């Protein structure tokens, strides 16, 4: 419910917010560092998936990124390289980085509850010499997002445990989740998408991964 005069318990000050929570535990403070220690580098090398968050003139964006484990390369304890592979050419994240270099990254490792969070500042690089180490099957990434790490810390496993993210999923549980073709058809009043789109999608995606 909302409306004039309805008290939703809205929090509008830092003091009021802090009053809702207890003190920060020592472990939560000490796990945040400004570089990438070996234990965090090991998590990065095991991760096949991350979410890249950026901010631009039109607002915020969070975009999935994934590839073989370790696809985000550790250049040194302060620097990461994220190869930009083929996609939909919207380049929302890259546009935002040109406007505001601040980025946040959340790394997941299948089967593990802990995640790794990294905040930093990004630059978009397109020098062929920078791209070359990240070629797959002879195909270079379009560019590389270089991230200078400003903060890194691991997140505890509670969110993964509560969501049962890595638990086996039955086909029945997905029966009411719309497919890509169904969503596209609904959003374009049938001009795009549909069953034919879904039937062709797996082969098209496999052919255009890199």
FENRAVEN-V256174 format. One record per residue. N is the residue number from 1. PSI is psi in whole degrees, -180 to 180 (999 if undefined). Layout:
BEGIN
<<N PSI> <N PSI>>
END
This chain:
BEGIN
<<1 149> <2 168> <3 167> <4 129> <5 -8> <6 122> <7 110> <8 4> <9 34> <10 133> <11 122> <12 16> <13 155> <14 -40> <15 -43> <16 -37> <17 -46> <18 -30> <19 -20> <20 -20> <21 159> <22 -178> <23 155> <24 129> <25 155> <26 -41> <27 -37> <28 -30> <29 -44> <30 -19> <31 -12> <32 125> <33 169> <34 0> <35 -176> <36 96> <37 168> <38 -40> <39 -35> <40 -35> <41 -38> <42 -38> <43 -43> <44 -41> <45 -18> <46 -8> <47 128> <48 5> <49 138> <50 162> <51 128> <52 119> <53 134> <54 167> <55 135> <56 -175> <57 -22> <58 5> <59 -159> <60 162> <61 142> <62 122> <63 135> <64 144> <65 136> <66 152> <67 -164> <68 150> <69 135> <70 14> <71 -26> <72 113> <73 137> <74 107> <75 -47> <76 -175> <77 -4> <78 -6> <79 136> <80 151> <81 125> <82 105> <83 137> <84 109> <85 -180> <86 144> <87 -144> <88 2> <89 14> <90 -32> <91 40> <92 -46> <93 -43> <94 -40> <95 -45> <96 -41> <97 -38> <98 -31> <99 -42> <100 111> <101 -7> <102 132> <103 159> <104 142> <105 138> <106 118> <107 133> <108 148> <109 115> <110 132> <111 -14> <112 141> <113 -34> <114 141> <115 165> <116 129> <117 134> <118 131> <119 143> <120 -161> <121 138> <122 153> <123 143> <124 123> <125 142> <126 13> <127 127> <128 -32> <129 -31> <130 -37> <131 -32> <132 -44> <133 -14> <134 17> <135 144> <136 124> <137 38> <138 0> <139 125> <140 151> <141 158> <142 -38> <143 179> <144 132> <145 115> <146 127> <147 123> <148 116> <149 131> <150 -27> <151 140> <152 135> <153 150> <154 146> <155 140> <156 171> <157 4> <158 -43> <159 -42> <160 -40> <161 -45> <162 -38> <163 -15> <164 43> <165 -38> <166 7> <167 149> <168 144> <169 130> <170 150> <171 -33> <172 -34> <173 -17> <174 1> <175 -31> <176 9> <177 122> <178 145> <179 172> <180 -43> <181 -39> <182 -41> <183 -45> <184 -40> <185 -41> <186 -37> <187 -18> <188 14> <189 39> <190 -1> <191 -29> <192 165> <193 -152> <194 -178> <195 -40> <196 -39> <197 -47> <198 -39> <199 -35> <200 -18> <201 -47> <202 -45> <203 -39> <204 -42> <205 -41> <206 -35> <207 -16> <208 25> <209 -36> <210 999>>
END
